[in-house]
Amino acid sequence: MTRHLFAIRILFLLVVAGCASPAVTGLPKEEVARYRQQFLLSAMPEEEAQTVVEYRDAIPLSASVASDQEVTLTGVVGGMPNPFGDEQPDFPWRAGEAVFFLVDPTTAAQFDDHQHAEGEECSFCAGKARSLVNTVAMVVLQDASGAPIPLRADQLLGLKEGQTVTIRGKASLVGELLIVDAKQIGIARGGTTHP
């Protein structure tokens, strides 16, 4: 019985100590600052950036997988209804991981005038979004071990849905999904260009 009480006291102390730590968002503030310094650029990249559609159109039809190609892509964080449905319920983010979805600017522009409350997209918009899933890239920010950093990308980098960003990284086409292992991210001045 005393062992049981001792274990409960230790668990309580660990919970209280965890709540009092500076890791407000799940990672220590110092680690978040280090990741921000590693990934965020102070200005947008100078080189020519492709949109998701331009990059995909440049992949030869005979290529079944474009693997680890250096890319510079530009697009909008989210900016459309969730094209993945229940597969990605937190679109444009992924819960607990530094992953977000980059949408081709022309796709995001198609949804500018057709706004709905969160989670209340009409069937027209939902169907249209599903048909445009190939205009979306999944952007992953990895730690030193190659795993996604265990914190949502908006919390990690201060990103907001609708911001125009440019990504430098390595792209792979896995099935129909374009995945970018991001090395650097530039955020457009003014940040938000799409609702």
N, C-alpha and C positions, 0 to 999 in steps of 0.2 A: 504494500500500500504506500509506504514512504517513497519507494522508487517511482511509483506512478505519480505521486505529487511532485517529486523532484523533477520528473520529466515534463510535467505540465508547467512548472515554474520556469524551466529552461526554455521551453517553447514560447511562453509568454514574453520572456526577456528578449528572445530573438525577434519576435514580432514587433515589440516596442522599439528595439534598436533599429530594425529595418525601417520602421516608419519615421524614425528621427534622422535617418541618413540624408545626405544632400542629394541623393538620387531621386529627385522629384518625379522624373519621367521614366524611371526604370533603369537608367544608367547613371553612374556618377557624373556630376556636372563637368568635371575635368575631362572625362572620356568623351562626352558630347562635344565639348569645345575642341578637342583634338580631332574628332571626326569632321566637324564643320571646317576646320582649317585644312584638313586633308582633301575634302571633296569640293567645297565651295570656291569658285573663282571670284576675284574682286571685280571683274568685268567680263562681259560676254566674249567668247573666243573670237579671234579675228578671222580665222579661216572660214571658208565656205561651209555651211552646214546644209545637210539634206533633211527633208521632211521624211516621215516614216514611209509615205507612199513613194517618194522619189527613190529612197534606198531600196525598197522592195521591188520597184520596177526595174532597177538596175541589176538585180540578181538574175543571172541567166536561167532560162526556163529549164535547162537540163540539170541545174544544181538542186539537189534535193535538200541539202543543208548548207547554209553559209555559216561556217564555223569560225569563231574568234577573229572576225575581220575588224580592224580598227575603223571606227566610224565617228563622225560628228553629226549628231541629229538635233533638230530643233522641233519643238512642238508645244503643246499645251498640256498642263497637268490636269487630267480629267477633261472637262469641257463637253461631256456628252453623257447621256444616260448609260448605266452599266450594261455593257454588251455581253458580259459573262454570266449574268444571273447569279444563282446561288454558288457558283464556283468561286466568285470573288465578291462576297457580300459587302465589303467595305470599300469598293471601288470609289475613287482612284487609288486607294491605299490598300495595304495588306496589314491586318492586325498583328502587332507584335514583331513585325519585320520591316526593315528599311527597303521597302518595295513600293513603287508607284507606277502608274500607267500614263504613258506619254501618248497623246492623241495628235494625229496630223492636224495642222491648223485649218485646212479646208473642211475636215470633218467637224471640228469644233464649231466652225462658222455656220454649218448647217443647222446647229441646234441653238444658235444665239437668240432667235426670235420665238422659240418654242420652249418656254420655261414651265416647270412644274415644281410643286413642293417635293422635298426630299422623300424618296420612296413612292411617289405618286405619279410616275411617268405614265402617259397614256400608252395604249397598246400600239399605236402608230409609231411613237418615238422608240419604244422598246424594240419593236420589230426592225425599225430602221437601224438602230444601234447594233443589233445582232448581225445585220447584213454588212456592217462596216467594221467588224471586228479586226479585219486585216489592215486597218489603218491605225492600229493601236500597237504600241510596243510596251513590254514590261521592263522597267528599269530596276535593277537590283544593286544595292550598295552592300559590298561584302567586307567582312572583317579579315584579319590576317590569315585566318584558317580557311577562307573561301566560303564561309556561311553568311547568309544575310545578317546584318547587324540587328540585334534583337530589340528594335525600337521602331515604331512607325516613322516613315520618312518625313512626314510633316512635323512630327515632334523632334526628330533628329536634326533636320536642316532648316526648319521654319518655313517650309514650302506651304503654299496655299493652292487650293483647287482653282483653276483658271489662269494660273501664272504661265507665262511663256518662258521656257527654259531651253538651254542648249546643253546637250550631253556629249562628253567625250568618253569613249569606252570601247569595249569589244562586243560585237554583235554576233548572235547565233540565231538561226532560224530553227526552232524546234517544233516540228509539225507545222502548223499554220501560225504559231506565235513567235514574233520577233522578240528576243530577250537581249537586253543590253546590260553588260557588267560595267557599271558606271565607274569611271576613274575621276572625272571632274564634272561639275555642274555650274553653269552660268545662269543667273536669273536676270531677265530683261529689266531694265530700269522702269520703274513704275509698276513692275511685277504683273499686275492683273490686266489682261486684255480681253478676257471672255468671262461672262457671268458664271 
